[in-house]
Amino acid sequence: MSGLFGTITSKVGGFISSISSKMMKFLPTFTKAFNITSVIGLVVAGLGLLQGQFGEQINQLANKMIIQGPTIIQNLINGILTALPQLIEQGSQLIQTFLSVLITNLPFIIQGGMQIIASLVTGIAQQLPTLIPMTLELIMTIFQTLIENLPTIIDARYSIIN
């Protein structure tokens, strides 16, 4: 019985998968070309075709799923509920391990970061005697260039207004 069930399931599943993948490729085009009611009608007609060709096998599979489905689902739920405490404990152990790693390494990470910042501040402080005059020179150059070009800037302003 399970061999027949497996064969039917495999064939029907493959057929449904093939049809649904092809339908999904063309569904956006159909939706744009026809209104949604037409698409739904085509889907229902396709399901009717499927029922006409594999009706008996689909009905047998559906009946088997109706009879055995609740038991299978309940067994799955029971398995999850049975395994859940152990999974939670293992997850908790993993979190504790990560926290332990973080607690051990965090002081070194912070200390290293502080050393890097201190080194950056020291390096910039050592370069200030060079940077300050160059920055002042840049500012003076900008102002001098603006002052030298002030007549051109004023002329451009009047050209825009007129």
VOBA-1610 file (N, C-alpha, C; in pm, whole numbers, padded with zeros to 5 digits, always signed):
BEGIN
Met+00082-00120+00000Met+00000+00000+00000Met+00087+00126+00000Ser+00198+00125+00081Ser+00282+00245+00087Ser+00356+00265-00045Gly+00386+00156-00119Gly+00450+00171-00250Gly+00358+00240-00348Leu+00232+00201-00349Leu+00132+00264-00435Leu+00113+00409-00394Phe+00104+00431-00262Phe+00088+00567-00209Phe+00206+00655-00250Gly+00327+00603-00237Gly+00446+00679-00275Gly+00450+00708-00423Thr+00411+00612-00505Thr+00410+00632-00651Thr+00308+00737-00689Ile+00188+00726-00632Ile+00082+00823-00662Ile+00126+00962-00617Thr+00177+00969-00496Thr+00221+01099-00443Thr+00330+01159-00531Ser+00423+01076-00572Ser+00534+01124-00655Ser+00484+01176-00789Lys+00396+01099-00855Lys+00348+01138-00987Lys+00259+01261-00980Val+00167+01262-00884Val+00078+01377-00871Val+00159+01500-00830Gly+00252+01481-00738Gly+00334+01594-00694Gly+00417+01649-00808Gly+00477+01562-00888Gly+00556+01608-01002Gly+00471+01680-01104Phe+00352+01626-01129Phe+00260+01688-01226Phe+00216+01825-01177Ile+00178+01833-01048Ile+00133+01960-00990Ile+00248+02060-00991Ser+00366+02014-00955Ser+00483+02102-00954Ser+00512+02157-01093Ser+00504+02071-01193Ser+00529+02114-01331Ser+00426+02218-01376Ile+00300+02189-01350Ile+00194+02280-01390Ile+00206+02412-01315Ser+00229+02405-01183Ser+00233+02529-01104Ser+00354+02614-01141Ser+00468+02553-01171Ser+00584+02635-01209Ser+00561+02704-01343Lys+00495+02634-01436Lys+00464+02697-01565Lys+00359+02806-01548Met+00262+02783-01461Met+00158+02883-01439Met+00217+03007-01374Met+00311+02989-01281Met+00370+03103-01212Met+00451+03191-01307Lys+00506+03132-01413Lys+00582+03210-01510Lys+00489+03300-01592Phe+00372+03249-01624Phe+00280+03322-01710Phe+00173+03399-01632Leu+00163+03377-01501Leu+00059+03441-01422Leu+00063+03594-01430Pro+00178+03658-01418Pro+00177+03805-01428Pro+00125+03856-01564Thr+00160+03786-01671Thr+00114+03826-01803Thr-00038+03809-01813Phe-00087+03695-01765Phe-00232+03672-01768Phe-00306+03776-01684Thr-00251+03808-01569Thr-00316+03905-01481Thr-00326+04041-01549Lys-00224+04079-01623Lys-00228+04207-01693Lys-00322+04200-01814Ala-00319+04088-01885Ala-00397+04076-02008Ala-00547+04060-01979Phe-00579+03987-01878Phe-00719+03963-01843Phe-00741+04013-01702Asn-00867+04033-01670Asn-00888+04074-01532Asn-00876+03950-01443Ile-00866+03970-01314Ile-00837+03863-01220Ile-00942+03752-01224Thr-01063+03785-01259Thr-01169+03684-01266Thr-01137+03580-01373Ser-01085+03626-01485Ser-01049+03533-01592Ser-00938+03440-01547Val-00842+03494-01475Val-00731+03412-01426Val-00782+03308-01329Ile-00869+03349-01238Ile-00926+03254-01143Ile-01003+03146-01217Gly-01077+03184-01320Gly-01150+03086-01401Gly-01056+02986-01465Leu-00943+03034-01517Leu-00844+02944-01577Leu-00785+02848-01473Val-00759+02898-01355Val-00706+02813-01249Val-00807+02704-01212Val-00932+02744-01198Val-01036+02645-01163Val-01051+02543-01276Ala-01046+02588-01400Ala-01054+02495-01513Ala-00935+02400-01513Gly-00818+02450-01482Gly-00699+02366-01473Gly-00711+02262-01364Leu-00767+02304-01250Leu-00790+02208-01142Leu-00893+02103-01185Gly-00993+02145-01261Gly-01091+02050-01313Gly-01026+01948-01405Leu-00935+01995-01490Leu-00860+01905-01579Leu-00778+01807-01497Leu-00713+01856-01394Leu-00634+01770-01305Leu-00724+01667-01238Gln-00839+01710-01189Gln-00933+01617-01127Gln-00982+01514-01227Gly-01007+01558-01351Gly-01055+01464-01454Gly-00951+01357-01487Gln-00824+01393-01490Gln-00720+01297-01528Gln-00674+01211-01410Phe-00668+01269-01290Phe-00614+01196-01175Phe-00713+01192-01059Gly-00840+01209-01086Gly-00942+01221-00982Gly-00941+01110-00880Glu-00938+00987-00927Glu-00942+00873-00835Glu-00819+00870-00745Gln-00704+00892-00805Gln-00580+00891-00727Gln-00576+01009-00629Ile-00624+01125-00672Ile-00627+01242-00583Ile-00723+01216-00468Asn-00838+01157-00498Asn-00935+01127-00393Asn-00880+01027-00293Gln-00810+00923-00342Gln-00748+00825-00251Gln-00645+00893-00161Leu-00563+00978-00223Leu-00461+01050-00146Leu-00526+01143-00045Ala-00630+01214-00086Ala-00700+01306+00005Ala-00763+01230+00121Asn-00827+01116+00092Asn-00888+01036+00199Asn-00782+00986+00297Lys-00669+00942+00242Lys-00560+00895+00328Lys-00508+01010+00414Met-00499+01130+00356Met-00451+01245+00432Met-00553+01285+00538Ile-00682+01270+00507Ile-00787+01302+00605Ile-00780+01205+00722Ile-00758+01078+00691Ile-00756+00975+00796Ile-00626+00982+00876Gln-00513+00989+00807Gln-00385+00982+00876Gln-00325+01119+00910Gly-00374+01224+00847Gly-00319+01358+00867Gly-00316+01402+01012Pro-00429+01394+01084Pro-00427+01438+01224Pro-00325+01363+01310Thr-00311+01232+01284Thr-00214+01153+01361Thr-00071+01198+01329Ile-00044+01218+01201Ile+00090+01263+01159Ile+00121+01400+01220Ile+00025+01491+01213Ile+00046+01625+01268Ile+00065+01618+01419Gln-00017+01538+01487Gln-00004+01527+01632Gln+00131+01466+01671Asn+00175+01364+01596Asn+00307+01305+01622Asn+00418+01407+01601Leu+00405+01490+01498Leu+00504+01594+01473Leu+00507+01694+01588Ile+00390+01736+01632Ile+00381+01830+01746Ile+00440+01768+01871Asn+00405+01641+01898Asn+00459+01572+02015Asn+00611+01562+02009Gly+00664+01535+01890Gly+00810+01527+01875Gly+00876+01661+01903Ile+00816+01768+01852Ile+00871+01902+01877Ile+00863+01934+02026Leu+00747+01906+02088Leu+00732+01936+02230Leu+00828+01854+02316Thr+00855+01730+02275Thr+00948+01646+02349Thr+01091+01698+02337Ala+01128+01743+02218Ala+01265+01789+02194Ala+01288+01932+02241Leu+01182+02010+02258Leu+01195+02152+02288Leu+01276+02181+02415Pro+01251+02114+02527Pro+01332+02145+02647Pro+01482+02125+02623Gln+01518+02017+02555Gln+01660+01991+02527Gln+01717+02097+02432Leu+01639+02136+02331Leu+01685+02239+02239Leu+01703+02373+02310Ile+01611+02405+02399Ile+01623+02530+02475Ile+01747+02526+02564Glu+01770+02412+02628Glu+01889+02399+02713Glu+02017+02414+02631Gln+02022+02350+02514Gln+02140+02361+02429Gln+02158+02504+02378Gly+02048+02569+02342Gly+02055+02708+02299Gly+02106+02798+02411Ser+02059+02774+02532Ser+02103+02850+02648Ser+02253+02829+02672Gln+02299+02705+02657Gln+02442+02677+02673Gln+02524+02751+02568Leu+02475+02757+02446Leu+02545+02828+02340Leu+02551+02978+02371Ile+02441+03035+02419Ile+02439+03177+02457Ile+02538+03202+02570Gln+02541+03111+02668Gln+02636+03125+02779Gln+02780+03121+02729Thr+02808+03034+02631Thr+02942+03025+02575Thr+02979+03156+02506Phe+02889+03209+02424Phe+02915+03336+02356Phe+02937+03450+02457Leu+02852+03454+02561Leu+02867+03558+02663Leu+03000+03544+02736Ser+03040+03421+02762Ser+03168+03396+02828Ser+03284+03446+02742Val+03276+03419+02612Val+03379+03467+02520Val+03381+03620+02520Leu+03266+03680+02514Leu+03256+03826+02512Leu+03308+03886+02642Ile+03268+03828+02755Ile+03312+03878+02885Ile+03464+03868+02898Thr+03521+03760+02851Thr+03666+03741+02858Thr+03740+03840+02768Asn+03689+03863+02648Asn+03761+03943+02550Asn+03727+04092+02552Leu+03614+04129+02609Leu+03572+04269+02605Leu+03674+04365+02667Pro+03732+04333+02783Pro+03833+04426+02838Pro+03951+04448+02742Phe+03993+04344+02673Phe+04104+04358+02579Phe+04063+04440+02457Ile+03940+04421+02413Ile+03889+04499+02298Ile+03882+04646+02336Ile+03828+04675+02455Ile+03816+04815+02499Ile+03954+04875+02519Gln+04043+04800+02584Gln+04179+04850+02608Gln+04250+04878+02475Gly+04237+04787+02379Gly+04297+04808+02247Gly+04240+04929+02178Gly+04110+04946+02186Gly+04045+05063+02126Gly+04095+05192+02189Met+04110+05193+02319Met+04159+05312+02388Met+04304+05342+02347Gln+04384+05237+02331Gln+04523+05257+02287Gln+04527+05317+02147Ile+04440+05268+02060Ile+04435+05321+01923Ile+04394+05468+01925Ile+04290+05502+02002Ile+04246+05641+02010Ile+04356+05730+02068Ala+04422+05682+02173Ala+04530+05761+02234Ala+04643+05783+02134Ser+04674+05681+02057Ser+04780+05694+01956Ser+04740+05793+01848Leu+04614+05790+01806Leu+04566+05886+01706Leu+04575+06029+01759Val+04531+06050+01882Val+04535+06183+01942Val+04680+06232+01953Thr+04767+06144+01999Thr+04909+06180+02010Thr+04968+06214+01874Gly+04936+06133+01774Gly+04988+06158+01639Gly+04940+06290+01583Ile+04813+06320+01603Ile+04760+06447+01553Ile+04820+06563+01631Ala+04833+06545+01762Ala+04892+06651+01844Ala+05037+06680+01800Gln+05111+06577+01764Gln+05248+06596+01718Gln+05253+06667+01583Gln+05148+06652+01504Gln+05145+06714+01371Gln+05084+06854+01372Leu+05027+06897+01484Leu+04963+07028+01491Leu+05057+07143+01455Pro+05183+07141+01499Pro+05271+07253+01460Pro+05284+07267+01308Thr+05270+07159+01235Thr+05277+07166+01089Thr+05139+07196+01030Leu+05036+07135+01088Leu+04901+07147+01032Leu+04842+07287+01052Ile+04864+07347+01166Ile+04803+07478+01194Ile+04851+07584+01095Pro+04982+07600+01073Pro+05024+07702+00976Pro+04973+07673+00835Met+04970+07545+00798Met+04922+07511+00663Met+04773+07540+00651Thr+04697+07513+00756Thr+04554+07542+00755Thr+04530+07692+00746Leu+04607+07768+00823Leu+04595+07915+00816Leu+04634+07966+00677Glu+04737+07907+00619Glu+04779+07946+00483Glu+04667+07917+00383Leu+04601+07801+00398Leu+04490+07766+00309Leu+04377+07870+00322Ile+04341+07904+00445Ile+04234+08002+00467Ile+04272+08137+00407Met+04395+08178+00429Met+04441+08307+00374Met+04439+08305+00221Thr+04478+08192+00161Thr+04478+08180+00015Thr+04335+08191-00038Ile+04241+08127+00029Ile+04100+08133-00014Ile+04051+08278-00009Phe+04076+08346+00106Phe+04031+08486+00118Phe+04099+08576+00016Gln+04228+08559-00002Gln+04303+08643-00097Gln+04249+08624-00239Thr+04221+08497-00276Thr+04169+08468-00410Thr+04030+08529-00426Leu+03947+08520-00322Leu+03813+08580-00328Leu+03822+08732-00342Ile+03911+08793-00266Ile+03927+08939-00272Ile+03977+08982-00410Glu+04075+08908-00464Glu+04129+08942-00596Glu+04022+08929-00705Asn+03930+08836-00686Asn+03827+08810-00787Asn+03694+08876-00753Leu+03693+08962-00654Leu+03570+09029-00613Leu+03506+09108-00727Pro+03581+09184-00807Pro+03515+09254-00918Pro+03447+09158-01016Thr+03509+09046-01043Thr+03449+08948-01134Thr+03322+08890-01072Ile+03325+08863-00944Ile+03208+08807-00875Ile+03094+08909-00876Ile+03126+09036-00852Ile+03022+09141-00852Ile+02963+09157-00992Asp+03050+09156-01095Asp+03000+09166-01232Asp+02908+09049-01266Ala+02945+08930-01220Ala+02863+08812-01247Ala+02727+08825-01179Arg+02726+08882-01059Arg+02599+08902-00989Arg+02509+08997-01065Tyr+02565+09108-01115Tyr+02485+09203-01191Tyr+02438+09144-01323Ser+02519+09056-01381Ser+02479+08992-01507Ser+02359+08900-01486Ile+02355+08836-01373Ile+02244+08744-01342Ile+02118+08824-01315Ile+02131+08937-01244Ile+02013+09017-01207Ile+01956+09084-01332Asn+02040+09135-01419Asn+01992+09207-01537Asn+01957+09107-01642
//
